[in-house]
Amino acid sequence: MSTPTHPSNVQERLDGMLVEDKEQHIYRLNRAAFTDPELFELEVKHLFEGNWIYLAHESQIPGNNDYFTTYIGRQPIVITRNKQGELNALINACSHRGATLARRKKGNKANFTCTFHGWTFNNSGKLLKVKDGNDGAGYPESFNKEGSHDLKKVARFESYRGFLFGSLNDDVKPLSEFLGEATKIIDMIVDQSPEGLEVLRGASTYTYDGNWKLQTENGADGYHVSSVHWNYAATTNHRKQSEAGDNVKAMDAGSWAKQGGGFYSFEHGHMLLWTKWANPEDRPAYAIRGELVEKFGQARADWMINHSRNLCL
């Protein structure tokens, strides 16, 4: 059994892992940051299960009684839109013995019935029916009073411009403060279309057998693109040439390395990788460039149209 790590010891270990000398241009991180299992447990507890996590976009739960399942850390979550159109974020586990309720990625249900013991809940989390009730199940009259066995709600659940975030910990910063300067990038995504934003059906997912920080860092690493993703860039460039006469244009990813770009590191760990498009005139928003300039100014309109933006929250 491992010895619990006290906060002071944790801070000492973290301070010892990072060497940052701006005058000498030295920035080094000890490899233990990517391999220490005790540190990983602390990250799961405090970062993933103790702070805001992006869950979904409102357009992924568009209709009444729609639902969408995901995770906050190790906890299964179901986001529902009830018959009144209100969104809820619930722990996706029966309040009786913890069996999973919503077993698909998404669907449409007004009620959830546990397959283990048959308890039924509505999609706002209220316990509607206990199988056999006070008769066969033997529960006393005092059972299930004042919502004592309703589904547990996610402690904090909020939307920023249609993007849904949740936290298992109620004691967190306001969402807008947590997102900070990253809201400017989200605003660009939403504001570049007067018709709003919709997440289209389908997803490409993968499992990475390694530390989460390696994947996060990679999302803001533009240095590897020309060597690792050269085939992708060549494919998109070929498509652009072969489909030059189509109304829908392919963006030129083959010129990323030549166009220039960079990254931003925001507070609370958010990161942005950006590059300049070689053919911004082929983006759909280019047709309303004048409107965007008039409404948001030249600099922001340029960022909306001329730059690719890969935001990691």
C-alpha positions in Angstrom: 0.0 0.0 0.0 1.4 3.4 -1.0 1.8 6.1 1.6 -0.6 9.1 1.1 1.0 12.2 -0.3 0.6 15.3 1.8 -0.1 18.6 0.0 3.3 20.0 0.9 5.1 17.0 -0.5 3.1 17.2 -3.7 4.0 20.8 -4.2 7.7 20.0 -3.6 7.6 17.2 -6.1 5.9 19.4 -8.7 8.3 22.2 -8.2 11.2 19.8 -8.6 9.9 18.5 -11.9 10.0 21.7 -13.8 13.1 23.8 -14.7 12.1 27.1 -16.2 15.0 29.6 -16.8 13.8 32.4 -19.1 17.2 34.2 -19.2 19.0 31.0 -20.3 16.1 29.9 -22.5 15.8 26.6 -20.6 12.5 24.8 -20.2 12.6 21.2 -19.0 10.1 18.8 -17.5 11.1 15.7 -15.7 9.8 12.6 -17.4 8.2 11.4 -14.1 5.4 13.9 -14.9 4.3 11.5 -17.6 4.9 8.2 -15.7 4.3 8.7 -12.0 1.1 6.8 -11.1 0.5 8.7 -7.9 0.7 12.0 -9.7 -1.8 10.7 -12.3 -4.3 9.8 -9.5 -4.0 13.3 -8.2 -4.6 14.7 -11.7 -7.7 12.6 -12.1 -9.0 13.7 -8.7 -8.3 17.4 -8.9 -8.2 18.2 -12.7 -10.7 15.8 -14.2 -13.0 15.2 -11.3 -12.5 18.4 -9.4 -12.8 21.1 -12.1 -14.8 22.1 -15.2 -14.8 19.6 -18.0 -16.2 20.1 -21.5 -19.1 17.7 -22.1 -20.9 18.3 -25.3 -22.6 21.0 -27.5 -26.3 21.8 -27.1 -26.9 20.7 -30.7 -25.9 17.2 -29.8 -29.1 17.0 -27.6 -31.4 18.9 -30.0 -34.9 17.5 -29.2 -37.0 17.0 -26.2 -36.2 13.7 -24.4 -32.9 13.3 -26.3 -29.9 12.2 -24.3 -26.1 12.0 -24.7 -23.6 10.0 -22.6 -20.0 10.9 -21.7 -17.7 10.9 -18.7 -16.3 13.3 -16.2 -13.1 11.6 -15.2 -14.1 8.1 -14.1 -17.7 9.0 -13.6 -20.3 8.2 -16.2 -22.6 11.1 -17.1 -25.8 11.4 -19.1 -27.0 14.8 -20.4 -30.7 14.9 -21.0 -33.2 17.3 -22.4 -36.5 16.8 -20.7 -40.0 17.2 -22.2 -40.0 20.9 -21.2 -36.7 21.4 -23.2 -34.5 21.9 -20.1 -31.0 20.4 -20.0 -29.9 18.2 -17.1 -26.5 16.6 -16.3 -26.9 13.4 -14.2 -24.6 10.7 -12.9 -25.4 7.8 -15.3 -25.9 5.3 -12.5 -29.0 4.0 -10.7 -29.3 5.4 -7.2 -30.0 1.9 -5.9 -26.9 -0.2 -6.7 -25.1 1.9 -9.3 -26.0 0.0 -12.5 -25.6 2.0 -15.7 -28.9 3.5 -16.9 -28.3 4.9 -20.4 -26.2 2.3 -22.2 -25.9 3.9 -25.6 -24.0 7.0 -26.7 -27.1 8.9 -27.5 -30.9 8.3 -28.0 -34.3 9.5 -27.0 -36.0 8.5 -23.8 -38.5 10.1 -21.5 -37.7 7.6 -18.7 -34.8 5.3 -17.8 -35.5 1.9 -16.3 -32.6 0.1 -14.5 -32.1 -3.3 -16.0 -30.9 -4.7 -12.6 -33.8 -4.1 -10.3 -36.3 -2.3 -12.4 -36.3 1.2 -10.8 -37.6 3.9 -13.2 -36.5 7.5 -13.3 -37.6 10.4 -15.6 -35.0 12.2 -17.6 -34.8 15.0 -15.1 -33.5 12.4 -12.5 -36.7 12.0 -10.4 -37.4 8.4 -9.2 -40.8 7.5 -10.5 -41.2 3.9 -9.5 -39.6 1.3 -7.3 -40.4 -2.2 -8.5 -42.8 -3.9 -6.0 -42.6 -0.8 -3.8 -43.5 -1.3 -0.2 -45.0 -4.8 -0.8 -42.6 -7.3 -2.3 -39.4 -5.2 -1.9 -40.0 -4.6 1.8 -39.2 -0.9 1.9 -40.7 1.1 4.9 -43.1 4.0 4.5 -40.3 6.4 5.2 -38.4 5.2 2.1 -37.8 7.6 -0.8 -39.0 10.9 0.8 -38.2 14.3 -0.6 -36.2 13.0 -3.5 -33.8 11.0 -1.4 -33.3 8.4 -4.1 -33.5 10.6 -7.2 -30.5 10.4 -9.6 -27.5 12.5 -8.5 -27.1 15.7 -10.5 -23.7 16.9 -11.6 -22.7 19.5 -9.0 -22.1 22.3 -11.6 -23.6 22.3 -15.1 -23.5 25.4 -17.3 -23.4 26.5 -20.9 -21.1 28.9 -22.6 -22.6 29.9 -25.9 -24.0 26.5 -26.4 -20.9 24.6 -25.2 -21.8 22.5 -22.1 -19.5 22.1 -19.2 -19.8 20.2 -15.9 -18.0 19.8 -12.7 -18.4 17.1 -10.0 -17.1 19.6 -7.5 -19.4 22.5 -6.6 -16.5 24.6 -5.2 -15.0 25.8 -8.5 -14.4 29.1 -10.2 -17.3 30.6 -12.3 -17.2 29.0 -15.8 -16.4 32.3 -17.5 -13.4 32.8 -15.2 -12.2 29.2 -15.8 -12.4 29.6 -19.6 -10.7 33.0 -19.4 -9.2 34.3 -22.7 -10.2 31.0 -24.4 -13.7 32.4 -24.6 -12.4 34.7 -27.4 -11.7 31.6 -29.5 -15.1 30.1 -28.7 -16.7 33.4 -29.6 -15.0 33.3 -33.0 -16.4 29.8 -33.7 -19.9 30.8 -32.8 -19.9 34.3 -34.3 -18.5 33.4 -37.7 -21.9 32.0 -38.8 -25.1 34.1 -38.4 -27.1 30.8 -38.4 -25.4 29.4 -35.4 -23.4 26.3 -34.8 -24.3 22.6 -35.1 -22.2 19.6 -34.3 -22.8 17.1 -37.2 -23.5 13.5 -36.6 -20.6 11.0 -36.4 -17.3 11.1 -34.6 -13.8 9.7 -35.0 -12.5 8.5 -31.7 -9.4 6.6 -30.6 -7.8 5.2 -27.4 -4.3 6.4 -26.6 -2.2 4.0 -24.5 -0.2 6.6 -22.6 -0.3 9.6 -20.4 -3.0 12.2 -21.2 -0.5 15.1 -21.1 1.4 13.7 -24.1 -1.8 13.9 -26.2 -2.6 17.4 -24.9 0.8 18.7 -25.7 0.6 17.2 -29.1 -2.5 19.2 -29.8 -0.5 22.4 -29.6 2.6 21.0 -31.4 2.8 22.3 -34.9 6.4 21.2 -35.4 5.5 17.5 -36.1 2.8 18.2 -38.7 5.0 18.2 -41.9 6.8 14.9 -40.9 4.0 12.9 -39.2 1.0 14.1 -41.3 2.6 14.6 -44.7 0.3 12.0 -46.2 -2.8 13.8 -44.9 -1.5 17.1 -46.3 -0.7 15.5 -49.6 -4.2 13.9 -49.8 -6.0 17.1 -49.1 -3.8 18.9 -51.6 -4.6 16.3 -54.3 -8.3 16.6 -53.5 -8.2 20.3 -53.8 -6.6 20.1 -57.2 -8.9 17.3 -58.5 -12.1 18.9 -57.2 -11.1 22.5 -58.3 -14.4 22.9 -60.2 -16.7 22.0 -57.3 -18.6 24.5 -55.3 -17.4 23.1 -52.0 -13.6 23.7 -51.8 -11.0 21.7 -49.9 -8.8 23.7 -47.6 -5.1 23.7 -48.4 -3.4 21.8 -45.5 -0.3 21.1 -47.6 1.0 24.7 -47.2 0.7 24.9 -43.4 4.4 24.7 -42.8 5.0 27.6 -45.2 2.2 29.8 -44.0 3.4 30.4 -40.5 1.6 29.9 -37.2 2.1 29.4 -33.5 0.4 28.6 -30.2 -1.0 30.3 -27.2 -1.0 29.1 -23.6 -3.9 30.4 -21.6 -4.5 30.3 -17.9 -6.0 27.1 -16.4 -4.2 24.9 -18.9 -6.1 25.9 -22.1 -4.0 25.9 -25.3 -4.4 27.0 -28.9 -2.5 25.9 -32.0 -3.1 28.2 -35.0 -1.9 28.5 -38.6 -2.7 30.8 -41.5 -4.7 29.3 -44.4 -3.1 29.5 -47.8 -6.6 29.8 -49.4 -8.9 31.6 -47.0 -11.0 32.7 -49.9 -12.3 29.1 -50.1 -13.8 29.2 -46.6 -17.6 29.6 -46.5 -17.4 32.6 -44.2 -15.3 34.4 -46.7 -18.5 35.4 -48.5 -19.6 37.4 -45.5 -16.2 38.9 -44.7 -17.5 42.4 -45.1 -20.3 41.8 -42.6 -17.9 40.2 -40.1 -15.5 43.2 -40.4 -18.3 45.7 -39.8 -19.6 43.7 -36.8 -16.5 42.6 -35.1 -13.6 44.6 -36.6 -10.8 43.9 -39.0 -8.5 41.9 -36.7 -11.2 39.6 -35.3 -12.6 39.0 -38.8 -9.2 38.1 -40.1 -8.8 35.5 -37.3 -12.2 34.0 -38.1 -11.4 33.6 -41.8 -7.7 33.5 -42.3 -6.6 31.2 -39.5 -7.2 27.6 -38.5 -7.7 27.2 -34.8 -7.2 24.0 -32.7 -8.4 24.8 -29.2 -7.7 22.4 -26.3 -9.7 23.1 -23.1 
